[in-house]
Amino acid sequence: MRDSMTLARRHLLAGSAAALSAAGLASWAGRAAAQTAAPKPLPAYAGWKSQDALILHSSSTLETRRSAFGTSVITPSSQLYVRNNLPAPDAAILQDRDAWTVSVEGVRNPRSLTLAELKTLGVDTVATVLQCSGNGRGFFPSKPSGTPWTVGAAGCVVWSGVPLRSVVAALGGLAEGAAYLTGTGGEKLPEGVDPLSVLVERSVPVKAADDALLAWEMNGEPLPLAHGGPLRLVVPGYQGVNNIKYVKRVAFTAAQSQARIMSHGYRMSPPGTKASPDQPSVWEMGVKSWINGPLPDKGPLKPGMVQVHGVAFGGTRGVKGVEVSVDGGKTWQAAPLIGPDLGPFAWRQFAVPVRLEAGTHVLASRATDTAGNVQAEQREENLGGYNNASWRDHAVTLTVG
């Protein structure tokens, strides 16, 4: 009797252990499956993009992976980053693109023009770097609020549209007192709030109008909704927030917009302060570069020759040259510019062969623009994490051997 009870208890304990073991394995398997589960789908308005090339931060922030930039000058539309300050409008606005209207003010003969009418006033094509002003925010040790972009909130894009100066000329020229070019987006504003608190409206110095474009094509195709279609104000050399999507109003104004995104947003506010209109606005981009390969994400490299390659741009100026370091900035060597020169607002590819011996190497690049400005070693500390062009922040650490 006692032996039977003992045997029964042993079977019970063994079964319990097996059950617990199975439960543990199931729990581990569940965690492993969750870790390897398919990535979240891209938002509908950007669902046509290459998911493998993008990092999905949120429904309104998609970043290009550093490894996806490759060695071509133009960033494919399917890989280009997305940053929206408001939800994208309904795709129905693309059903009749030529019917889209934009109001032009601050000229001698102000009026609204349809996209079809704009197409009769001239056409030009320009390649520009499109970059979110927070690109590089992820390198700030202070961890500013906002998307922690590294290098992927940028791309080099070809735009086609009508030069804004041609539109101004057709409407009789600028009115007196124009000091700023102000663009207003056509996003639907949420109800029950002060419109100026959410309206996407930015002002830049009026000189920017000389190069600005009202663009209806991007990379040879009709401008997609994710990037401002059917019409976008493109301001070459200026940070992305000034390139107004779904543009509904272009005005030449004596003062800057009173919208909060202008008066307090995107200001170079010192740490520990609050943003205010008297602080510098995020306007022109500075000289900047970074390395896109080789990268550490594929494991250790074997000792030997590698091609160090990346991109460099100068904002409103062209790139004069690029230097590369493999020892964290102790020594530098010239890195030839490669590929076509698409103008002062585009970026240039650079590449240089280097020999890497076994050990740890810190690869960095440093660009110089045509005015002689050299890319800074350190970032400019600021509350919003804007305008990070530090070559040290953008360096890549590799293990060889």
Stockholm file with secondary structure:
# STOCKHOLM 1.0

chainA/1-401         MRDSMTLARRHLLAGSAAALSAAGLASWAGRAAAQTAAPKPLPAYAGWKSQDALILHSSSTLETRRSAFGTSVITPSSQLYVRNNLPAPDAAILQDRDAWTVSVEGVRNPRSLTLAELKTLGVDTVATVLQCSGNGRGFFPSKPSGTPWTVGAAGCVVWSGVPLRSVVAALGGLAEGAAYLTGTGGEKLPEGVDPLSVLVERSVPVKAADDALLAWEMNGEPLPLAHGGPLRLVVPGYQGVNNIKYVKRVAFTAAQSQARIMSHGYRMSPPGTKASPDQPSVWEMGVKSWINGPLPDKGPLKPGMVQVHGVAFGGTRGVKGVEVSVDGGKTWQAAPLIGPDLGPFAWRQFAVPVRLEAGTHVLASRATDTAGNVQAEQREENLGGYNNASWRDHAVTLTVG
#=GR chainA/1-401 SS CHHHHHHHHHHHHHHHHHHHHHHHHHHHHHHHHHHTSCCCCCCGGGTTSCGGGEEEEETTEEEECGGGCTTCSSCCGGGCCEECSSCCCCGGGGTTGGGCEEEEESBSSCEEEEHHHHTTSCCEEEEEEEECTTTTGGGCTTCCSSCCCCSCSEEEEEEEEEEHHHHHHHTTSBCTTCCEEEEEECCCCCTTSCHHHHCCEEEEEGGGGGTCEEEEEETTEECCGGGTTTCEEECTTBCGGGSCTTEEEEEEESSCCCSHHHHTSSBCCCTTSCCCTTSCBSCBCCCEEEEEESCGGGCCBCSEEEEEEEEEEBTTBCEEEEEEESBTTSSCEECCEESCCCCTTSCEEEEEEEEECSEEEEEEEEEEETTCCBCCSSCCCCTTCCCCCCTTTTCEEEEEC
#=GC SS_cons         CHHHHHHHHHHHHHHHHHHHHHHHHHHHHHHHHHHTSCCCCCCGGGTTSCGGGEEEEETTEEEECGGGCTTCSSCCGGGCCEECSSCCCCGGGGTTGGGCEEEEESBSSCEEEEHHHHTTSCCEEEEEEEECTTTTGGGCTTCCSSCCCCSCSEEEEEEEEEEHHHHHHHTTSBCTTCCEEEEEECCCCCTTSCHHHHCCEEEEEGGGGGTCEEEEEETTEECCGGGTTTCEEECTTBCGGGSCTTEEEEEEESSCCCSHHHHTSSBCCCTTSCCCTTSCBSCBCCCEEEEEESCGGGCCBCSEEEEEEEEEEBTTBCEEEEEEESBTTSSCEECCEESCCCCTTSCEEEEEEEEECSEEEEEEEEEEETTCCBCCSSCCCCTTCCCCCCTTTTCEEEEEC
//
